[in-house]
Structure formats: structure tokens, C-alpha cells
Amino acid sequence: MRRKIATAAVTMAVAGAGLVAGTGSAWAGTNGQQLQLDDASGIARSVMVSGENQNGQWTDHCFNVTPGSSTPLSGWWWKGNTYISVSSGSNCNAGYFYSRSVWVNQNQSWSDYQVVSAHR
């Protein structure tokens, strides 16, 4: 009987530790954020993002997006002064109809993404 109780206690402790350890991984963290483009124009098909990444290197990347919706730009982390240029063509090759600079928080605890909007 003692062995069963001890085994159950160890199992619950390990499971609980896994839940606690797993909760922090969902947040973007303390060294940059991912972006999410909210297309208020209804015609955006891609966005070029340029700025400092989580490693302190200047970089840029083109993301294809869905017109008229809010699209996560996953897998790339940005921080500080960052620039977005929005295109009505896919792969950032139709010219840009909207450009702006955005300040991306280095630290953020309330979401995986920082939302930026595109207008006409």
C-alpha cells in the first residue's frame, strides 16, 4: 500500500513539474517579439519586415499574408525600431502601398505576438 501511494505521489509530482515547465514556453519572452499583421486595407498579400532580430543583427524577411485578416508572422523575432512595408502582391514583388516604422517591445508578457496594422 505504501508503495502504491509513493508511486502515485511521484507520478503526480513529475506530471505537475511538466505542466509548470511547459507554461513559460508559450510566451515570446524577453529578447524580442513575433509580429502579427492586421490588414485593415483588405488588399495586403505580403509584408516586408526589416529590423533588429533577437541576436542584435539587422535583417529583413518577406511574409505572405491573407488579405483582410490578421496573420501571425511566425518564426522571426524582432525588437526595437522595426519597419514594415506592405504589398498587394505575394512575395513582396508588387511594390508597397503602405510603410511605417513600429516600436517592438523587447520584453512582453501578455502575448506571443505584437500586432501591427496596415491601412491604405
C-alpha positions in Angstrom: 0.0 0.0 0.0 2.8 2.4 0.9 4.5 1.6 -2.4 1.3 2.5 -4.4 0.9 5.8 -2.6 4.6 6.6 -3.1 4.4 5.7 -6.8 1.3 7.9 -7.2 2.9 10.8 -5.4 6.0 10.6 -7.6 3.8 10.4 -10.8 1.8 13.4 -9.8 4.9 15.4 -8.9 6.5 14.6 -12.3 3.3 15.5 -14.2 2.9 18.7 -12.2 6.5 19.7 -12.9 5.9 19.1 -16.6 2.9 21.4 -16.6 4.8 24.2 -14.8 7.8 23.9 -17.0 5.7 23.9 -20.1 3.7 27.1 -19.3 6.6 29.5 -19.9 7.5 28.3 -23.3 4.4 29.8 -25.0 5.5 33.4 -24.4 7.7 35.2 -26.8 9.9 36.2 -23.9 12.5 38.7 -23.0 14.5 39.3 -26.2 12.1 40.3 -29.0 8.6 39.5 -30.2 7.0 37.9 -33.2 4.7 40.2 -35.2 1.1 39.8 -36.4 -0.1 41.9 -39.3 -3.7 43.1 -39.1 -4.7 44.0 -42.6 -7.3 46.8 -42.4 -6.7 47.6 -46.1 -8.2 44.4 -47.4 -5.6 44.1 -50.2 -2.4 43.1 -48.4 -0.8 39.9 -49.8 2.7 40.2 -48.4 4.8 42.3 -45.9 8.5 43.0 -45.7 9.7 43.4 -42.2 13.1 44.9 -41.5 14.8 45.4 -38.2 16.9 44.1 -35.4 16.4 40.4 -34.6 16.8 38.7 -31.2 20.5 38.3 -31.8 21.1 42.0 -32.4 21.6 41.6 -36.2 19.8 43.7 -38.8 17.7 41.5 -41.0 14.7 41.5 -43.2 12.2 39.0 -44.3 9.1 38.8 -46.6 6.0 37.1 -45.3 2.9 36.3 -47.4 -0.3 37.2 -45.6 -4.1 36.7 -46.1 -5.9 39.9 -47.4 -8.3 41.4 -44.9 -7.3 39.2 -42.0 -4.9 39.1 -39.1 -1.9 37.0 -40.0 0.8 35.8 -37.5 4.3 36.4 -38.9 5.7 33.4 -37.1 9.3 32.2 -36.6 11.0 35.6 -36.7 11.6 37.7 -33.6 12.1 41.5 -33.7 13.0 44.2 -31.2 13.3 48.0 -31.2 12.7 50.2 -34.2 11.3 47.9 -36.9 10.0 48.7 -40.4 7.1 47.2 -42.3 6.3 47.6 -45.9 3.0 46.1 -47.2 2.5 44.9 -50.8 -0.6 44.0 -52.7 1.3 41.2 -54.5 2.7 38.0 -53.0 6.4 37.6 -52.2 6.8 41.4 -51.8 7.2 41.9 -55.5 4.3 44.2 -56.5 5.5 47.5 -54.9 4.5 48.7 -51.5 1.3 50.7 -50.8 1.9 51.2 -47.1 5.1 51.6 -45.0 5.7 52.5 -41.4 8.0 52.1 -38.5 6.9 50.4 -35.4 8.5 50.0 -32.0 8.7 46.3 -31.0 8.9 45.7 -27.3 12.0 43.7 -26.3 10.0 42.3 -23.3 6.4 41.4 -23.4 4.4 39.0 -21.2 0.8 39.3 -22.4 1.1 37.7 -25.8 3.2 35.7 -28.2 2.8 38.5 -30.8 2.8 42.2 -31.1 0.1 43.3 -33.5 0.8 45.9 -36.3 -1.9 47.3 -38.6 -1.8 48.1 -42.3 -4.0 50.7 -43.9 -4.4 52.2 -47.4 
